[in-house]
Amino acid sequence: MLIVVVVCGCKPERKAIDNPKPAVYYWRTSLYLDSVERQFLRDYNVGKMYVRYFDVVVDSKKQLSPNATIAFKDSVPQGIEVIPTIFIVNECCKHNLDTIAQLLVDRVLKMNETHDIKGVKELQIDCDWSVKTQDAYFKFLEQVRQLLKAKNMTLSATIRLHQLSMPVPPVDYGVLMMYNTGELKNSKQRNPILDKRDVAPYLKNLAAYELPLCAAYPNFGWQLLYTGDKFRDILYSEDLNDTALYRKVDEGKYLVISSIDLPNYLSSNSSYTYLNAGDSVMVVKPDAQTLVQVHDALSHERPGINNQVIIYSLNKSSINNYTPNDYEKIYRP
């Protein structure tokens, strides 16, 4: 008797995250929601806001220090869960990061109490760790997780595409960041925020990744400064229609016609970005078709990953980059 063995090529099932809801990141240094942002939260039934509370950096004294702490000038609408999110510069992992685990948790809890933010069940850590910093970072996460368990809270972490081939961090779930996937080296690169050709090589690791996952997608654009073809900096909210400084030379491309020093408001120190006449500014953002194609590719490789989608970020200028129909497609499971 001939026995035929059929090998199933099905992808392994991975546990989905608990309590998935439409979500947004809020990544500014001041919490204030205008009417457009509040309407966005209502239109898409947003149930979670991942709010960046502060960064952790290495200061001028080579000490780990909080930076750019958010100022609460407004409140999150009732019924939306707040997830405090802390960005940790990878360099911190080389400076005994585990020594600040208790300080970090205490600071977050104190900020919740001070600003009357109730019902916080989770903390998220965002760090682009590497092979060299992995051990120190994971040790820190384990300490934070144990401290949170004592408060009946959970811990999540961001996961970048290149980290899908690395060991799984000791957290309750991960957020796969589907942005900043390309290079900024020169003006001839593919879209550095998101291009499906940059994503494709990593998808082979997605199905087997042993951590519950949800996905975050971009709705933002960048103003990229180049000298010749060489990348120099990202500009923030520049008025490129200012004809005294810029001249539009093509769709999404502007020529700097007058030299100027722009203050860098995102830096912890006083610093400037120098624009020289002859430099160029490229405006880039992923088109809606790319977002939907990447969304669907992830669902194909790992069913359930889009049960919770997080949009980066809740910001009036970014919201208007896409139509309601686009957002409906991105938010769908």
N, C-alpha and C positions, 0 to 999 in steps of 0.2 A: 504494500500500500504506500502510495506517495503522499507524504504529509507536507503541505505547503505552509511555511511559517511567514506570516505577514508582519513586518516590522512597522509599527506605527510611527509616523513622523511628527506626531503631535508635539506641540511645545509644552514644557512643564508648566503646571499651574502654580502661580505664586500668590500668596496671600495679599489681598488688597488692603489699602489703608482703612482704618476704622473711621466711621462718621464722615464720609466725604461730602463736601459742599463746594459750590462755586466760590472761588477765592481770588484775592488780589494781594499783591505786595504794595506796601506804602514805604517809599524809600527817600524821604526828605528829612531835613533837620528841624522842621516845624510841622506839627500836626494841625492842619486847617483844611477843611473840606468846603469847596465852593458848590454852587448849585449843580454844575455839570457833573462833578464827582459824586455827589449824593444821588443824582438821578441815575448814574451808571450803577450804583449799588442796588438801587431799587429795580432797575430794568432787568438785571441778570440774576436777581435773587441771591446776591452775594451773602454768604453765611460766615466767611472767615476773612479777617484782615491780618496778614503777616506784617507787623509794624517794626521797622528797624529802630531799635531803642538807642544803640550806640555802636561804635566800632571799638575794637581793641587793637592798639598799635604799639610799636616800640618807640618811645619818646626820645628826646634829645639826650637824656641821661641813661639811655639803654635800659629803661625800665618799661614793663608792660603797663599801659595806661589806657583808660577810656577816652574816646575822642568823638567829637561831633554828636553829642547827646541830643536827642530829640526834645524840642520844647512843645509841651501840650497846650496849644492855644484853642483847642476845640475838642469835642468828644466824638467817639465812634458811635454811629447810630445804634439805638437799642436793638438787641437781637443778633448783632454781629459779634462773633467770637474774636477776641484779640489774641494773636500769638506773638509775643515778644520775640524779635529776631536780632541776633547779634552777629555782626560781621567781624571776623578775626583775620587780620593780615597774616599770611603764611609765615612771614618772618618771625612772628611771635612764637611759633612752635620750636624755635631754636633757643628760647629764653625761659625755660622752666614754666611752661604754660600751665602745668597742673597746679602750681602754687596759687593760682588765682581762681580756681574753680569755686570755692566757697564765696569769695568776694564777688564774683560775677553773679552767682545765684542770688546772694543777699541784695545786690544792687538792683537787680530786676524786680525782686519782690518788694523792695522799698519804693521803687518807681510806681509799681502797681498801686501800692497803698496810698502814696502821696497824691496820685492823680485819680484816685477812686475808680480804678479799672478792675472791675469785679469779674469773677468767673473764669480766670485764666487757668487753663488746664495743661498748657504745653509751652515749651521754650524751643526755639530753633536756632541752630548755630550754622553760620555760613562761612566756609573756609575752603580755599582752593589748595588743599593739602597735596603733598607730593610723596614719592617713595621715601625720600630722605626725612620728611617730617611726619610720616604716618604714625610711627610708634608713639611719639610724644603727643600727637593730636588725639589718637585713640585713647591713650591713658587719661587725658584731660576729659574726653567725652564720657568715659566710664565713671569718672568721679562726679561729673555734673549729673549724669543720669541717676546715680545713687542718691545724690542730694535732692533731686526732684522727686524721686519715689517716696521719700519721707514726707513730701508735701502733696502726695497723690497727683503728681504732674508727670507728663511724658516728655521725651526729648526727640526731636527730629533734626535732620541735617540736610543741607543741599548736597547734591551729587552731580558732578560735571561728567560729560561724556567720556573723557579719558579715564575717569575713575571707575567706570563699569568693569574694567579688566583688573581692578585692584581688590584687595580684601574689603569686606563689608564693615563699615564703622559700627560701633556698639550703640546704636540708637533704635528707636521704635519704628521709624520709617524714614524714607528719603524723598526729597523732591528733585527730580531730574530736570536740570536747568537747560532748556532748549534755546539758549541765546549766548551770544559771545562765542560762537563756534568756529570763527575764522580768524584770519590774520589781519593785522593792521599795517604790515610792513611797508607796502607801497600802494599807490592809487590804482594799480591794475589788478589787485586781488579781488576775489569774489566777495560778495556781501559779507562783511565780518560779523554781523549780528546773527544772521541765520541763512544758510544755504544748504539745501538738501544733499548736495554732493559732499559737503563736509560732514554731515550727519551719518550718511550711509555706512562708512566703514565701521562705526561703533555699534550698529544695530545687532550685529551677531552676538554681542555679549548681553543684550537686554533681557532675553527670555529667561536665562539661567541666573540672573542676578538675585542673590538670596536675601532680599530685603523688600518689604512692602514699598511700593513706589507710587507717587503721583507725578504730574508733569507741570512745568511752568513754561509759558510761552511769552514772547515779547510783543509789546505794542508800541515800542519807542523807536525813535530815530536818532542818529548821531550826526553831528557836524564835525567832520574830520579835516584837520589842518595838515597840508602837505607843502613841503618845499621841493619843487620839482616833483618827482615820484616818491619821495621819501616821507613817510609818516612822521609827524611831529607831536600832535596833541589832539585831544577832543575838546571842542568848544562847547559851551553850555548856554543855550538860549540867546545866541547872538541874533541881532536883527539884520539878516542878510539883505534886506531891502533898503538898507541905509546906503544910498548911492554915493555918499562921501567916502565910504570905506570899501564897498564891494561893487563889483559889476558882474551881472549874470552872463555867463558865456555859453551855457548849455543847460539842459534840464538837470537840476541837482548839482550844478557846478558853478562856483563863483570865484572870481579873481579878486585878490586883495589889491586895492589901488592906492591905499595910504597906509604907511606903517603906524602901528599903535601897540601899546602895552596893555593887555587885558588882565585885570586882577583875577586870580584863581580863588574863587570863594569856597571851593571844596577842599582846599589845602588847610592843614592845621597851622601852617606857618604863613607869613606874608610872602606871597610869590606871584609871579606874573607869567602870562603866556605872551611871547613876543610875536606879533604878526608883522611880516615885512612885505612891502609892496612887491608883487610878483608871486607871492604864495597863493595857493588855491585852497578852497574849502569845498569838500564833497559832502552832500547831504545823502545819507543812506538810511533805508529802513527796509525790512522784509516786505514783499508784497503779500497780499492776503492769500493768493493761491499757494505760495510757498508754505505759509503757516498751516493751511488746511492739509496740504500734502504731507508735511512732516507729522502733523497730528495723526493722520490716518496710518502712516507708516508705523508709528509707535503702537497704535492699537492693533495693527496686524501682527507685530512681533510679540506684543505683550498685552493681551486682552485685559481690560480693567485699569490700565495705567491712567486713562483719561476719565475715570470715574470722578476724580477731583482734578480740575484744571485751575491753575493759579495764573493770573495775568500780571505781568510785570510791565508797567505799574499803574497804580491809581494816580493819574496826573492828567489834568485837563488837556494839556498840549498833546499828550500821547493818546488819550481816548479818541480824539478827533482824527487820528491816523487811519481808522478803520470804520466801516459801516456797521449798523446793527446786525445786518445779515452776516457779516464776517464774524462778529462776536458770537452769534448763535452757533455757527459752525465750529468755532474753536472751543466753546464751552460744552459742546455735546459730548457724552461719554464715548 
